[in-house]
Amino acid sequence: MIPINSTSVKINRPNKQLLIVDDDGPLLTRLTRAMERKGFVVSSASTVKDGIAAAKLSPPDYAVVDLRLSDGSGLDVVSALHEVRGDTRVVMLTGFGAIASAVAAIKAGAIDYLPKPSDADAIEAALLSREGSLPPPPDKPMTAERVRWEHIQRVYMQCDRNVSETARRLRMHRRSLQRILSKHAPKE
């Protein structure tokens, strides 16, 4: 056997340091274990403050960040990750999916945006996907009613939650819009 000096031989193996930031304790535990089984070295946090601190302490290769955390927005964690290390691949998770928040996540630097609950396989596929590649079509695409609701929500957010201005831009009656906004998102 020939001894190999570890300083002279480089193993070309991608780093798999992963930061998971989510305030849902059971989900955080399950996802941490699942991603560790997939070969990631996982650190976790449950608040924006702790997520930013973890990012600065040891900038990860990958991150999975919940959009809404108990002490603020996960978008702040995404921004901090990209300040510390610009090539961190970030996937946003949210239980409150809307097109406007997806656009904000992508603009902040996330590479993908997944609804909760998402399984570890879907998260791993998003983290490791090649840039510019399209994901496979969803098993259950949004219904036409959901697409309509998402569009109305996006315009409403862009109008700073002003019902009258939103109704004017959508060319609909203000009261009709109020009724739509008072209801929950259509089930898929």
N, C-alpha and C positions, 0 to 999 in steps of 0.2 A: 504494500500500500504506500502510495506517495503522499506525504503530508502536503496539505494545501494551506497556504497562508491566506487567511480570510481577508487581509487588507489588500491583497493583490487580485482577488477574484471577486467580481461583482455578479450577483445573481440578479438577472433582469426580471424582477417580480413586482407587479404593481402594489403600491401601498393600499391598504384597506382600512385606514383609520376613519371611523364613523362617529359623528356626534348626532345624538337623537335628542330633540328638545320637544317635550310634550307634557302638558299638565294633567293628563289622564294617567294616573298611576298604574292601573292594571294593563293598559295598552302599552305604556312605556316598558314595563317589565317583560311582557310577551314579545314585543318587537325587539328589545335588546337581546333576549335569548335566541330568538329566531335568526337575527342577523349575525350573532356570534357563531351559530351553527353553520352559517354560510361563509364563514372565514373572515368576517370583519372584526376588527378590534374596536369595541364600542365603549364610548363614554356617553353619559346621559345627563340631562338637566331638565328641570320642570318649570323654570321661570325664564323670562327674558334676561333678567340680571345674571342668573347662573349660566345661561346659554352663552351670553357674551363673554363672561369670565372664562368659561371653558374654551371658547374659540380663541381667546387671546393667550391662554396658558399653553395650549397645544393645538395649533391650527390643523383641522382634520382635512383628509382628502375628500370626504363625502359628508353630507349632513342631511338629516330628515327633520324638518321643522314644522310644527303645528302653526297654523296661521293665527289662531286666537288663543292666547295664553292668559293665565289668571292675572298677570301684572302688565299686560300690554300686547303688542302685535309681534308676531314672529317675523314680520318684515324687518324689524330692527335687528334681529339676530342675523338675518340674511345679509343685511348691509354691513354689520360688524365682521361677519365671516369674509366678505369680499374685500374689506379694508385690510384685514390681516393677511389673507391669502386669496388672491384673485382667481385661482383655478379650482377652488373648492366647488364640487358639483353638489348642488342643493336641490332637494325635492321638497315641495310644500305639501302638507297634509291639511285637510280641513273637513269639518262636519257641516260647514256653512258655505257650501259651494255656490259661487255666483261668477259669472263671466268677468265682472269688474274686479273682483279680488284675484282671479286667475291672472288677469292682465297686470295687475299691480305686482304680483309675485314674480312674474317673468321679467318685468321691468326692473325689479330689485335685484335680479340675478339668478333666480331659480331656473333650473333646466326643465322642470316638469311640475305639475300640479295635480295631485291625486285626491279623490274624495275619501273620507273615512266611511266605513272601514276599508282599508286596503291591506292586502296580505303581503307577507314578506317577499314573495316571489315577484309581485308587481313592483314593489319598491326597489328590489334589487335590479330588476330589468330597467327601471327608469334611471337608477344611479349609474349603471354600467352601459347604457345605450350609447351608440355612436352619435356624435353631433350631426344633426341634419337628418337622421333617420326617423322615419315615421313609425309610431307605435302601431301594433295591430289594431284592427277595428274593435270597438268595445262589444262585449257580449250582449249588453243591454244599452243601446244608445238612448239618448234623451228623447222623450216624446215631444210632439209638436207643442203641446201645452207647456211643457217645461222650457222649451226653447223660447217661447213667447214670454214666459215669466222671467227668464234670465235676461232677455233683452230689455224688458221694462225696468228690471232692477238696475241694470247697467246705466240706462239713461237717467233714472232717478238719482243714482249716486253721482253721476256726472253733473247733474243740476243741483248739487249740494243738498239733496233731499227736499227740494222745493217742489211741492205737489203741483202748484199752478204752472210753473215753468215746464215741468216734465209733461204735463197734460198738453200744453201748447205745442211742445216739440213732437210729441207722439200723435198729435192731431186727434185727441180724444177728449171726452168730457171729463172735467175734474172729478166729479162724483164717481164716475165709472172707474177712474184710476184709483181713487181712494178705496173703493171696494176691493179691487185687485190687490192693492198693497196691504190691506188688512188681513188677507188670507195667507196661509202658509204656502210654501212651494208645492206644486203638484207632485203627487207620488209617482215614482218611476216604475 
